[in-house]
Each structure stands twice: as structure tokens, then as C-alpha cells.
Amino acid sequence: MLIFSPPTSPSGPSTGPPSHTSRRIQSSVKTDKEDVSVREPEENDETIPDDELKRLIACLKNDYPVISRNAAAYFHHITYQNPRLKEKLADLDGIQNLSDLVLSSDPETRRHSIGALRNLSYQPSPLVVYKLQKASVISNLTTILEEARVDTSPNNATFKARLEDAIAATLCNLSAHENFRNEIMKNTIPVLMNAIILPLSGLPQQRKENEVFSDEPSTDFASEEMALVFATATLRNVLTETADCRHRLRETPGLVAALIYLCKCIAHAGEFDSRVL
């Protein structure tokens, strides 16, 4: 199994996965926590009384943006490696509120809600899986990823990159569970392809698919971009589903061309331990 370390926190870098890790099947991506300077223990035992938790969940639906934003940020923090809290949050229907906030017009609210869902999607219990399915999480993430793709504003580049990382990581986690693979394959892979895989592969987008085999490999590819690592991991997970899934992936316009070109670039650069592979 391939397991990734948490992403870099504001106060210090995280360590990457060992290069010798087996690539038989892609497992889910570890969760992240805001403003953490050191690696946390494997499990967080922090609990919240049910009455207080219900009040905090209600804050996610508050009409005042600052209140819903702060509530989303709190759940982004508190769900970090906390199985008991994640179970209680699912039991009290808090996942639906977080999923709704993914579509918020406020960037910070959106970022924190996706961060919380990323934490929830890491090693989820059967109840959490069920609630994630009911909450249309994949559909909402796909919608936001498509919106980010068409947003070409240069002032938004950094936030867009962070958003793509978080969405791709959450999709990677979800695709580790068979309950989500079919929906990801049908509705999300084309968006993932156009938003992340194709732009970061380095493939000139005006090329035709049959020209890929003769193109000189580019050195302008983002082999260590985490969004690309998570996106290709999602593909590997979906490939384990059924022959029909694999056939439909091959039929996704441009996907095979981008992956072939990306492999050529990685081989040309000698990066045979690249996590993208």
C-alpha cells in the first residue's frame, strides 16, 4: 500500500512517502490539520459533548458567513485523526452540512469544509461512508473542481492550487472504497482529467492523441505536484473496480494520451520512483 504523509503545515514541512513503497494498490491519503507544527499521534482522543456538538453543527448552517466559516474551520481541526469524533459527527448528520458548504461562495468556508471532508474520508467507518454517500460529497467536489478549472484569474492561482490539492486528496481517499468508485468513474474522472491531469502532464493540449507517440518528452511537467499525485492515485483505485470501469476510463477523451505522455516525460527525466507512477 502507498500511504502519503500529511501535507505541509504553515509552520513546517511534512515528510513525503518512502520511495520504495509498494505500488500494488493505492490506499487513501492521510488527513491534514491546520496550524500544526509537529506530527500528531496516530489517533486524537479529543471529544465534545453531544449538546455542544449539535450546536456546532447548527453553526454550519448559520446565515452569517463568519459563523459558518468558523464552524467549518473548527471541524477541519477537530476531525484530524479522530475516529470517535468523526463517528459522532456522522451520527448527528453533520457531514451533510459540511458537504453543502463545499458550494459556498466564500473561499475560506469552502477550503475548511473540504479539509474536514478530507479528514472524514480517511479510513472512514461504515456509518461515515454511508453519510458521505448520502451527502453528495463527490458531486459537490466535482462541481467545485470544474469551477476552479475555468477560473483563469492569475490572482487566484495559489488558492486554486491548494483547492485542487485538497479536492484531489479527498477523491483519492473516497476512491479507496468501492462504494464511491462507480460515481467517480462516471462523473468525476473527466473533470479530474481536464482540471488536473492534462494541465500538469505537460502534454501540449492542441496535440492529437496519435501524435503523442512521436512528441519529444517535455521537461515542463509537474511530477511532484500533489494534485497530480492524488489524481493518478484516484485513477489507480478506480482501475481496481470492474472491466467495464477500465473500458470507460480508456474511452475518456485525452486520458490515455496524457498518461502516456506523462510516463514518457518521467522516463526521460529518469524519475522512476515518481509517486505519479
C-alpha positions as CSV (number, residue, x, y, z in Angstrom):
1,M,0.0,0.0,0.0
2,L,1.1,3.6,-0.7
3,I,0.4,6.0,2.2
4,F,1.1,9.7,2.0
5,S,2.2,11.9,4.8
6,P,0.0,14.9,5.8
7,P,0.6,18.0,3.6
8,T,2.9,20.8,4.7
9,S,1.6,22.8,7.7
10,P,2.1,26.6,7.8
11,S,4.8,26.1,10.4
12,G,6.8,23.3,8.9
13,P,7.2,20.8,6.1
14,S,5.9,17.3,6.3
15,T,7.9,14.3,5.1
16,G,7.0,12.5,1.9
17,P,6.3,8.9,1.4
18,P,9.2,6.5,1.1
19,S,10.2,6.0,-2.5
20,H,10.4,2.2,-2.1
21,T,6.8,1.8,-1.0
22,S,4.8,-0.9,-2.9
23,R,2.6,0.4,-5.7
24,R,0.2,-2.6,-6.0
25,I,-2.8,-0.6,-5.0
26,Q,-3.2,3.0,-4.0
27,S,-4.6,3.5,-0.5
28,S,-6.2,6.6,0.9
29,V,-4.4,9.8,1.7
30,K,-3.7,10.8,5.2
31,T,-5.7,13.6,6.7
32,D,-4.5,17.1,7.4
33,K,-4.8,19.5,10.3
34,E,-4.4,23.3,10.2
35,D,-1.6,25.1,12.1
36,V,0.2,22.0,13.4
37,S,3.9,22.3,13.8
38,V,4.7,18.7,14.7
39,R,3.3,15.3,13.6
40,E,0.3,14.4,15.7
41,P,-0.2,11.0,17.4
42,E,-1.9,8.3,15.3
43,E,-5.2,8.9,17.0
44,N,-6.7,12.0,18.6
45,D,-8.9,11.3,21.6
46,E,-10.5,14.7,21.9
47,T,-14.2,14.6,22.4
48,I,-17.1,17.0,22.5
49,P,-20.3,16.6,24.5
50,D,-23.3,15.8,22.2
51,D,-25.2,19.0,23.1
52,E,-22.2,21.2,22.2
53,L,-21.5,19.2,19.0
54,K,-25.1,19.7,17.9
55,R,-24.8,23.4,18.5
56,L,-21.6,23.5,16.4
57,I,-23.2,21.5,13.6
58,A,-26.1,24.0,13.6
59,C,-23.5,26.8,13.2
60,L,-22.5,25.3,9.8
61,K,-26.0,26.4,8.6
62,N,-25.9,29.8,10.1
63,D,-26.9,32.7,7.8
64,Y,-23.9,34.8,9.0
65,P,-20.9,33.7,6.8
66,V,-18.3,34.4,9.6
67,I,-20.1,31.9,11.9
68,S,-20.4,29.1,9.3
69,R,-16.8,29.7,8.2
70,N,-15.5,29.5,11.8
71,A,-17.6,26.3,12.4
72,A,-16.1,24.7,9.2
73,A,-12.6,25.7,10.4
74,Y,-13.2,24.1,13.8
75,F,-14.4,20.8,12.2
76,H,-11.4,20.9,9.9
77,H,-9.3,21.0,13.0
78,I,-11.2,18.6,15.3
79,T,-11.7,15.8,12.8
80,Y,-8.0,15.3,12.3
81,Q,-7.3,11.6,13.0
82,N,-10.2,11.5,15.5
83,P,-12.3,8.4,14.7
84,R,-14.7,8.8,17.6
85,L,-15.5,12.4,16.7
86,K,-16.0,11.5,13.0
87,E,-18.4,8.8,14.0
88,K,-20.4,11.2,16.2
89,L,-20.4,13.9,13.5
90,A,-21.8,11.4,11.1
91,D,-24.4,10.2,13.5
92,L,-25.7,13.7,14.1
93,D,-25.8,14.4,10.3
94,G,-23.0,17.0,10.4
95,I,-21.5,15.6,7.2
96,Q,-24.4,16.9,5.1
97,N,-23.8,20.4,6.4
98,L,-20.1,20.2,5.6
99,S,-20.9,19.0,2.1
100,D,-23.3,21.8,1.5
101,L,-20.6,24.3,2.5
102,V,-18.3,23.0,-0.3
103,L,-20.5,25.0,-2.6
104,S,-20.2,28.2,-0.5
105,S,-19.2,31.4,-2.3
106,D,-16.7,32.2,0.5
107,P,-13.3,30.7,-0.4
108,E,-12.2,30.1,3.2
109,T,-15.5,28.4,4.1
110,R,-15.1,26.2,1.1
111,R,-11.5,25.4,1.9
112,H,-12.2,24.4,5.5
113,S,-15.3,22.3,4.6
114,I,-13.2,20.4,2.0
115,G,-10.5,19.9,4.6
116,A,-12.9,18.5,7.1
117,L,-14.3,16.1,4.4
118,R,-10.8,15.1,3.6
119,N,-10.3,14.1,7.2
120,L,-13.6,12.3,7.3
121,S,-12.8,10.4,4.2
122,Y,-9.6,8.9,5.6
123,Q,-10.2,5.4,7.0
124,P,-14.0,6.0,7.4
125,S,-16.3,3.8,9.4
126,P,-19.3,2.2,7.6
127,L,-21.5,4.9,9.1
128,V,-19.2,7.7,7.8
129,V,-19.1,6.1,4.3
130,Y,-22.9,5.9,4.3
131,K,-23.3,9.6,5.3
132,L,-20.7,10.7,2.8
133,Q,-22.7,8.9,0.1
134,K,-25.9,10.5,1.2
135,A,-24.4,14.0,1.3
136,S,-23.5,14.2,-2.4
137,V,-19.9,14.8,-1.5
138,I,-18.4,13.6,-4.8
139,S,-20.9,15.6,-6.8
140,N,-20.2,18.8,-4.9
141,L,-16.4,18.3,-5.1
142,T,-16.7,17.7,-8.8
143,T,-18.7,20.9,-9.3
144,I,-16.1,23.0,-7.4
145,L,-13.2,21.4,-9.3
146,E,-14.8,22.3,-12.6
147,E,-15.4,25.8,-11.4
148,A,-11.7,26.1,-10.4
149,R,-10.7,24.7,-13.9
150,V,-12.5,27.5,-15.8
151,D,-11.2,30.2,-13.4
152,T,-8.1,31.6,-15.1
153,S,-7.6,34.6,-12.9
154,P,-3.9,35.0,-12.1
155,N,-4.7,36.5,-8.7
156,N,-6.4,33.2,-7.7
157,A,-3.6,30.9,-8.7
158,T,-2.3,30.0,-5.2
159,F,-5.7,29.4,-3.7
160,K,-6.7,27.4,-6.8
161,A,-3.7,25.1,-6.4
162,R,-4.5,24.5,-2.7
163,L,-8.1,23.8,-3.6
164,E,-7.1,21.3,-6.3
165,D,-4.8,19.5,-3.9
166,A,-7.5,19.2,-1.2
167,I,-10.2,18.0,-3.7
168,A,-7.9,15.5,-5.3
169,A,-6.8,14.2,-2.0
170,T,-10.4,13.7,-0.8
171,L,-11.3,12.0,-4.1
172,C,-8.3,9.7,-3.6
173,N,-9.5,8.7,-0.2
174,L,-13.0,8.1,-1.4
175,S,-11.9,6.1,-4.4
176,A,-10.2,3.6,-2.0
177,H,-13.7,2.4,-1.2
178,E,-15.8,0.5,-3.7
179,N,-18.9,2.4,-2.7
180,F,-17.6,5.6,-4.4
181,R,-15.7,4.2,-7.4
182,N,-18.5,4.0,-9.9
183,E,-19.7,7.6,-9.3
184,I,-16.1,8.9,-9.5
185,M,-15.5,7.0,-12.7
186,K,-18.8,8.2,-14.4
187,N,-18.9,11.8,-13.3
188,T,-15.5,12.9,-11.9
189,I,-12.7,11.4,-13.9
190,P,-13.4,13.6,-17.0
191,V,-13.3,16.7,-14.8
192,L,-10.2,15.4,-13.0
193,M,-8.6,14.8,-16.4
194,N,-9.3,18.3,-17.7
195,A,-8.6,20.2,-14.4
196,I,-5.5,18.4,-13.1
197,I,-4.1,15.5,-15.1
198,L,-3.9,17.2,-18.6
199,P,-2.6,20.6,-17.4
200,L,0.0,19.1,-15.2
201,S,1.1,16.3,-17.5
202,G,2.9,18.8,-19.8
203,L,1.1,17.5,-22.9
204,P,0.6,20.3,-25.4
205,Q,-3.2,20.5,-25.3
206,Q,-3.5,21.1,-29.1
207,R,-1.9,17.8,-29.9
208,K,-4.0,14.9,-31.3
209,E,-3.8,11.6,-29.4
210,N,-2.0,9.8,-32.2
211,E,0.8,12.5,-32.2
212,V,1.7,11.7,-28.6
213,F,3.9,8.8,-29.5
214,S,6.2,10.9,-31.6
215,D,6.3,14.0,-29.4
216,E,9.6,14.8,-27.7
217,P,9.2,14.4,-23.9
218,S,8.9,17.8,-22.2
219,T,10.8,18.8,-19.1
220,D,7.9,21.1,-18.2
221,F,5.8,18.6,-16.3
222,A,4.8,18.7,-12.6
223,S,5.7,15.2,-11.5
224,E,5.7,16.1,-7.8
225,E,2.6,18.3,-7.7
226,M,0.4,16.7,-5.0
227,A,-2.8,17.3,-7.0
228,L,-1.3,15.2,-9.8
229,V,-0.1,12.5,-7.4
230,F,-3.6,12.3,-5.8
231,A,-5.3,12.4,-9.2
232,T,-3.3,9.5,-10.7
233,A,-3.8,7.6,-7.4
234,T,-7.6,8.0,-7.8
235,L,-7.2,6.5,-11.3
236,R,-5.4,3.5,-9.9
237,N,-8.1,3.0,-7.3
238,V,-10.9,3.1,-9.9
239,L,-9.0,0.7,-12.1
240,T,-9.4,-2.0,-9.5
241,E,-13.2,-1.9,-9.9
242,T,-14.5,-3.7,-13.0
243,A,-13.6,-4.4,-16.6
244,D,-16.4,-2.0,-17.6
245,C,-14.8,0.7,-15.4
246,R,-11.4,0.2,-17.1
247,H,-13.0,0.3,-20.5
248,R,-14.8,3.5,-19.7
249,L,-11.6,5.1,-18.4
250,R,-9.9,4.2,-21.7
251,E,-12.8,6.0,-23.5
252,T,-12.3,9.2,-21.6
253,P,-11.1,11.7,-24.2
254,G,-7.4,12.6,-23.9
255,L,-6.8,10.5,-20.8
256,V,-4.7,7.8,-22.4
257,A,-2.7,10.4,-24.3
258,A,-2.0,12.4,-21.2
259,L,-0.9,9.4,-19.2
260,I,1.3,8.0,-22.0
261,Y,3.0,11.4,-22.4
262,L,3.4,11.8,-18.7
263,C,5.1,8.4,-18.4
264,K,7.4,9.3,-21.3
265,C,8.4,12.6,-19.5
266,I,9.1,10.8,-16.3
267,A,11.1,8.1,-18.0
268,H,13.0,10.8,-20.0
269,A,13.8,12.5,-16.7
270,G,14.8,9.3,-15.0
271,E,12.3,9.8,-12.2
272,F,11.3,6.1,-12.0
273,D,10.3,6.5,-8.3
274,S,7.9,9.3,-9.0
275,R,4.8,9.0,-6.9
276,V,2.7,9.8,-10.0
277,L,3.6,6.3,-11.4
